[in-house]
Amino acid sequence: MGLIERLVRLANELSDDDAKRTYAGDHETPRSRINYGVSVGPIDSGRPKEQRSQSRQRRQEYLTNTRTEEDELVVTVDLLGVSKEDIGVTFDAETGTVEIRDGERPIKRLGLEWEDATVTNASYNNHVLELRIERELPDE
C-alpha cells in the first residue's frame, strides 16, 4: 500500500472522531525515504478567524515600468486600489526623487539619475499612472 493510500485510510478512519490526534510514520522505497506526520482534529466553524493587524499585512507591491523615449523618461505604475483623488506625485529636484503617494502615505519612490529633470505630464487611466519626465539639457 502506498503513502497516499495510507493517508486516505487514516483520514477516513478519523473523520468521525472528535479528539485531536497526531500520527507519524515513514515510507521507504529502494531510492527514497519519506517521513510524515498527520494531525487530525475537529473543525471549529463557530469562531471567526482573527484578522491580521495592518502592520503584519503583506505590503502592496505596485508594478512599475520605466522606458526612455528620446529625451524623455516614461514611468508607468499600476496603482490598483488607489483612487484618482488620493494620488499625489512630487519631484524633489535636489535628490532627483519622484515620490508617489496614496493620500498621505508614500507608496513608491523612484530615484532618477538625471540632474535637472522636470515632470512634464502625468496621467491616470484604468488604475495606471503614467509620468513623463524630461531632462533639461544645458543651453549650448
Disulfide bonds with the S-S distance in Angstrom:
none
